[in-house]
Amino acid sequence: MKLKDATIKALEPSNKVVKLSDGASLFLLVHPSGTKTWVYAYRFDGKQKKLTLGQYPLLSLKDARKARQDARSLLDQGIDPGAQKQASKHKENSNAFSAIAEDWFDVYRVNRADKTISIYRNVLDEHILPKIGTMDIKDIKRVQLVDLVKGNTLFETSKDRKKREGKIAISTALKMCYCLGMIFKHAINIGRIEYSVATELSTVLPDPNYSNQNTVIKPDDVKALLQAIRMPGYANKSVWYFLNIMPYVFVRNTELRCATWDEFNLDTAEWHIPALRMKGKKQELQNRPPHFVPLARQVVKLLRDLKKGSGSDFLFPAAYHKNKCITDAAPLVALKRFEFSQTIHGFRTIASTYLHEKNFSTQVIEAQMAHKDKNEVRATYNKAEYKAERIEMMQAWADYLDTLADS
């Protein structure tokens, strides 16, 4: 079915890239950031290729169809439209920062997870290209890059909305530093510049403190944290259940936050997370089996309660969008109300620390935490071999948390 302008305008972003077809190999990709990109899929020299035509609404539906037809005409003449576009770009201004950035991104996105592609695409589109995209890369000075990443960064949490307006988080600034560093390195490699003014840009930013100081470790502190998050009324249903389930399962934030009901079998107390939702490069994940998470009795009970009247495919739907999961910020906001400096990732550190102290096997713990084993054959064998041990460990861990919280 062909797309319509009204349909495109009404599209809401979700937590993953959505691909919509207009027919004849023309697609619209809707990214989680809200960006809508036209892509033409074609084959040339026996290889499947994709050509980015532009972003909606700058490139309208009518113009996207015309661009698709133009690309089709080139193919009929035996010309690769993607190669033609690159040649035209270089001819117009081979030193424009935006052209080099796009050239780098085309290489970077290969075999990356959709979420990673979306994150760095958004960093480019929202924070870098609007400021320096039209500049000749040779004319860009380091002081301009420092001002770009440092001048707009929010270094301290502020309750004053005016002070926060237009500011970006340090985590975003660090991603900008990474992109800028890689783009300038790419420019050197393709002969556009002789040296980079973007090396070690992150040194101008304060320490983000992504260390264990943001993790509650002492038993009394863990007890206080558990008792706090079990209190009613401090958050909506999705956030409350998310925070109460997370300590039991200690998976990564996105793995739980974006979980869907079809991944669970509550009768057998099992959760199988699709490999493509796990951390890692897309190419490596494609051949991996789902990650197995045994569900303790306490978790099954919470999930059965949560499922009542859910009405969403997601376990933790956003308050006003049942087709989206909660944001990564929502649980953190709830934790800050209790004045804990705890991060969501910190639950993994807590679990790893205590399970090692309880003398559970390191191999079993690592398998459950889905830490990558460089030996892929051994990793697959271990994950299957340790299933019984992991079931026992997860129940023991849940019992320990309950005993601690109730003491």
Secondary structure, DSSP 8 states (H G I E B T S, - for coil): ----HHHHHH----SS-EEEEEETTEEEEE-TTS-EEEEEEEEETTEEEEEEEEEETTS-HHHHHHHHHHHHHHHHTT--HHHHHHHHHHHHHTTBHHHHHHHHHHHHTTT--HHHHHHHHHHIIIIIHHHHTTSBGGG--HHHHHHHHHTTB--S--S-HHHHTT-B-HHHHHHHHHHHHHHHHHHHHTTS-SS-S-TTGGGGS-----SGGGS--SHHHHHHHHHHHTSSSSS-HHHHHHHHHHHHH---HHHHHT-BGGGEETTTTEEEE-GGGSSS-HHHHTTS--EEEE--HHHHHHHHHHHTT--SSBSSEETTEEEEE--SHHHHHHHHHTT----TTHHHHHHHHHHHHTT--HHHHHHHTT---S-HHHHHHHHHHTHHHHHHHHHHHHHHHHHHHH-
